[in-house]
Amino acid sequence: MFTLINADADDDDAEITDPQEIAELFAAIAAVAIEAIGPDQARELFDAVVEQEGREPN
């Protein structure tokens, strides 16, 4: 489990809880990953993250 922190908020510990903001954040992350490593490798990366199901990485 992780917490998303809203860097634009006045409160330093403001969490991002709005589903639209969370979707926009992940879309931006995906766009950068696709541009940087290509769609196939980005897909493998995101599939691996989903498979973690909140477990700590080795």
KAFEN-V368724 format. One record per pair of residues at least 12 apart in sequence whose C-alpha atoms are under 8 Angstrom apart, sorted by the first residue. I is the first residue (numbers start at 0). J is the second residue. D is the distance in Angstrom with one decimal. If there is no record, write none. Layout:
BEGIN
((I,J,D) (I,J,D))
END
This chain:
BEGIN
((0,53,5.4) (2,14,6.8) (2,15,7.9) (3,15,5.4) (3,16,7.9) (29,41,7.5))
END
